Amino acid sequence: MFRGNHPAKIDEKGRLKVPSAFKQLVDAAHVTQFYVTSSNGKSAEIWPLPEWEKREEQLADASTMDDAVHKYLNLTSYYGQQVEMDNQARLLLPQILRTSAKLDGEVTVFGMRTYLEVHNREAFEQNLPENELTADDRRAMAEILRRKS
């Protein structure tokens, strides 16, 4: 399970070196293939291929192709590419996604349980004050946690 924030860099060829904490988890699961995509063009999602395939199955189980699923698949296909991690633990991010999300140089790599999320570090830090948890957010979180216990 991926969690936490690990700063990283995108090199001049568009490759992300997977932070060692996350690389250890990937190695333990024997994963070398990934699906790199985005649902908004503002950040990259790096899914171990088995996890992405589970996501695809969940979407395929929908009784009909509703508009939200269709939009999601259009976006994730537009930005997405299947990639293989090289021997130096690097993943090539798709050019269209690097450009859209301004993923060059310094980035933050967040563990989001089943996948990694990559943000332009400067842009993310600038938006932090706007993304503080509100009282409504805290109530919603409390309700979710109550249902889970």
N, C-alpha and C positions, 0 to 999 in steps of 0.2 A: 504494500500500500504506500503510495507516494504521499508525502506530507512535508510542509515547510517551504522555505524560500532559499534558493541558492543562486547568488549572482553568477553570471557567466558572460561570455563574449561570443559574438558571431564573427567569424573570420572574413577576410576579403572575398572568399569564394562562396560565402553564404552558408557555412557549416557551423553548427552548434556543437561544442564539446559537452557531452552530457555530464553534469556535475557528478562527482564520485559517489555521493550518497545515493543518488538515483541509479547510477550505473551498477552498484552492488545489487540492488533489487532486481534490475533487468537481468543481470548475469545469473542470479539465483533462480529466476524463472526461465532461463535459457531462451530469451527473446532476442532476436537480431533484426526482425522486420517490424516496421512501424508505419502507421498512417499519419501523416502530418497534414493538418487541415485547419480550418477556422469556421466558426458559424457567424462571425461578424466582421472579419477583415481587420480587426484591431489588435488581435493577439493570435498566436499560433497554439494549436492543441496538438500534442504529440501522444498518440495512442499506441501502446503495444498492439501489434496486429491482432492477437487473440481477443483483446478487449474491444477493439473496434469492430471485429466480426460479431461479438455479442451485441453490440449496439445495433448493428445492421439487422441482426435477427429480431431484436426487440421491435424495430421499426417495421420489419416485414410481417410481423405478427398482427399488425394493425389490420382490422377487417377491411378498411378501405384506405386508399391513399388520400388522406385528408390534406387540406391546403398547408397546414403547418409542417407536416412530414415532407411534403413536396418541396416547400421552401428550404427546409433544413438540408435535404439531400442535394438540392441545387447548389446551395452555398458551400456545403462541405465537399462537393465534387469540384466546384469551380476552383476553390483554394487548395484542394487536396492532391496529394501524391503519396504513393507507397514508396518507402525508402528503406535502405538497409544501413545499419550502423557499421562503420568501418572499424579497422583494427585499433584505431586511436580513439574510439568511443565518440566519433563525430557523426552527426546527421545533417544531411543537406536539406535546408528548408526551401520550399518552392519559391522561385523568383517573384511570382505574382503576389504571394503572401508576404514575403520580405518587404516588398515595396509598399503594399497597402498598410501593413502594420508598423512600418518604419523599424524593422528588425535588422539593425546593423550596429556593430559595436557592442556597447554595454546593454545587457538584458537581465531581467529577473526570470528565474525558472521556478514556478510554483508547483508543488505536489498537490494534485486535486483528486486524491484517492486512486483512481484507476488510470489517470493520464497526467501528463505534464502540461502546464500552460506557460507560454513564453510571452513576456511583455517588454516593450521598449522601456528601459529602466527610468529614464528621465520623464517620459510621459506618464508612467504609472505613479511616480512619486509626486508629480505635479497634481494629479487627480486625487491623491489620498484624502485631502480635506473634504472634497465633495462626496466621498464615499464612506463617510463615518456612519456607524450604525445609529439609526434613529430610534426613538421610543417605539415606533410601530415595528421596526425590524426586530427589536428585542422581544416584543410581545409575540411576533410570529415565530421567532426562534424558540421561545419558551413553550409555545403550543406544540411545535414539532417535537421538541424533546419530551414533553409530557406524553404524547401519543406513542413514542418509541419505548417508553419505560413501562 
